Amino acid sequence: MLRQEVLTLLHPSSGQHTVDATVGAGGHAAAVLEKTAPDGRLLAIDLDRASLDVARQNLKPFAGRVTFIHDGFDNLKQILNDARFPPPVAILADLGLSGLSLEDPSRGFSFQLTNSPLDMRFDPSGASGQRPPAADLVNSLRPDELERIIRQYGEERHARAITRSIIETRRRRPLQTVGDLVTAVTRVSRRRGRIHPATRTFQALRMAVNDELDRLERFLPQAIEALAADGRLAVISFHSLEDRIVKRFFRQQAAAGRVRILTKHPATPSYAEVTTNPRSRSAKLRVAVRGPHP
Ligand SMILES: C[S@@+](CC[C@H](N)C(=O)[O-])C[C@H]1O[C@@H](n2cnc3c(N)ncnc32)[C@H](O)[C@@H]1O
């Protein structure tokens, strides 16, 4: 997603060391590694072990130049220290969920795979701290907490009705599968246009399960601090709350003279990209350079 825009704005070149903080299937990483040949190293981080395994396969042509780390990007400082990685000239974070995880029936991310367990953890193994699966949240959170999550992270205007429906369901028996949650949502919220009525509730729960906004807040200052002078940080977000965090952080850092912002307005996918990959429609790319104005 936004691959050409990332390359243009990060501008990696031969021999440079870079970090992909969310390597996923390795698409962006491969594009960067081509530009940093023959000896630029890349630190590839992902919280999702299954994604890292796929990235390892896909990045085989660059073996010897890539170090894979199974961890959260919010541990960036520690990861770089432990790996003795030199200050990178570029760090990329492409937030959210990979297509691979979305389609994996064992993970519970897709409301279309109704028999899947209601899990949604990026890191079910708990390598970066054990977190409860989505089923635990919907079955045990207080109603006001559940409603807040669905309203705030999902920007769902039917949050109250959906929460009531979940509470009613769990009184009879705990929700266990994706289908259980989809049924509870669709009982009170109908399809609007092309968007499935459970889309926003699923997004909200995924963000809560994985503590996505807090992790992003913890990552950004570590990334700026880790960069080499004139190094660049690129963040692709999909959610307005994420984009707001990145925008505000960049502005504060710019006001303090620590960065220069390269994207006055965020870069967004071309019409052609949105047509071939509808999931890219809400992607926003923001890039900042470490260091004050010359
Ligand atoms: C949109 S995908 C990245 C796709 C990748 N850029 C590519 O070209 O294939 C986002 C990835 O970020 C990972 N992720 C999400 N939150 C993370 C975090 N806090 N730390 C590390 N990885 C994370 C997910 O597991 C997922 O694999």
The ligand as a Gaussian input file, in Angstrom:
#p B3LYP/6-31G(d) Opt

LIG

0 1
 C       -0.618000      -3.493000       7.270000
 S        0.420000      -4.760000       7.857000
 C        1.988000      -4.400000       7.188000
 C        2.152000      -4.794000       5.741000
 C        3.562000      -4.601000       5.222000
 N        3.939000      -3.199000       5.180000
 C        3.739000      -5.247000       3.859000
 O        4.147000      -4.534000       2.897000
 O        3.496000      -6.443000       3.721000
 C        0.620000      -4.333000       9.530000
 C        1.485000      -5.299000      10.326000
 O        1.785000      -4.644000      11.565000
 C        1.825000      -5.608000      12.583000
 N        1.651000      -4.875000      13.843000
 C        0.544000      -4.264000      14.308000
 N        0.802000      -3.660000      15.481000
 C        2.104000      -3.881000      15.758000
 C        2.965000      -3.489000      16.823000
 N        2.505000      -2.769000      17.856000
 N        4.253000      -3.872000      16.771000
 C        4.727000      -4.604000      15.715000
 N        3.951000      -5.017000      14.692000
 C        2.654000      -4.658000      14.706000
 C        0.695000      -6.556000      12.231000
 O        0.901000      -7.823000      12.837000
 C        0.804000      -6.613000      10.694000
 O        1.588000      -7.690000      10.274000

